[in-house]
Amino acid sequence: MKKLLAVGLIMIVAVIATAVTSLSKELVDLNTADSSQLEKLYRVSPKLASKIIMERDRKGPFASLMDVADRMKEIGPKTIAKWEGMAIVIQPGAE
């Protein structure tokens, strides 16, 4: 019985630790992020981060996550799906 309670407590602590870690992750705003912030996203290398910033500077802020995929051939819907919960797009002045 004591072993069962110990295992249960360990599982509860693990779930809480995972939840706290997830909550503490910072969302990356694709319209304001610098290169190092963008590189935290799935499959974003320094080179791709630079291209994202250049596209944003050239054509203005992104309207949505899918707008990034529409405007950049290097990023597709599968990558955008991996960014869900990690990346956001906030329109300037909407904060």
N, C-alpha and C positions, 0 to 999 in steps of 0.2 A: 504494500500500500504506500509506504514512504517513497519507494522508487517511482511509483506511478505519479505521485504528487510532485516529486522532483522533476520528472520528465515534463509534466504539464507546466510547471513554472518556467522551465527552460524554454519551452515552446512559446509561452506568453511573452517572455522577455525578448525572444528573437523577433516575434511579430511586431512588438512595440519598437524595437530598435530599427527594423526595416521601415516602419511608418515614419519615424522621426527623420531618418536619412532621406526618405523620399520628399518629405515636406521641406527639408532644409535646402533641397536643390533649387538653384536659382533658374527661373525661366529666362530664356534668351530672347530678347526682342530683336527680330531681324531688321527692324528699321533704325535701331540705335546701337546695336552691338558692335564692338571693335573686333579685330581679328582673333584675339585670344579667347573672347567669349564665344565666337562662332565656332572655333575649333573644338569646343566642348560637345558639339552636336555630332551625331552619327555620321560618319564618312566625310567630315569636313577637315580637309588638310589646310595647311597655311596658304597654299596656292588657291584652293577653292574659296577660302574665307576672303582672300583678296578680290577674287572675281565677284563674290556676292556684294562686297562693299563698292566695287567699281560700278556694278549694275545699278545699285541703289543710288549712287551719286549721279549716274548718267541719266537714268529715267525716272528718278524720284522714288518715294517710299513704296514698299510692297503693300498691296491691298489685302492680301491673305497669304496663308502658307501655300496654297495652290498657285497663287500668282507667282511665287518664287519658281515653282516647277514650270509654269508656262513661259516665264521669261528667261530661264536658264537651262540650256540643253544638258548640262552636267547633273542636274537634279531632277529626279522623276517622282512620280506618285508614291512609289515604295519607300523612298528615302523620306519624303514628307510624312508618311505614315509612321515611320520610326521617330520622327521629331515630335509627334503628338505628346503633349505633357511636358515637353522640354523647351519648345520654342513657341513663341507667340508673335503676332504682328499687331502692334499698337499704332494707330494712326496719329501723326503729329497733332498735338492740341487736344487729343481725346482723353488725356489722363485725368 
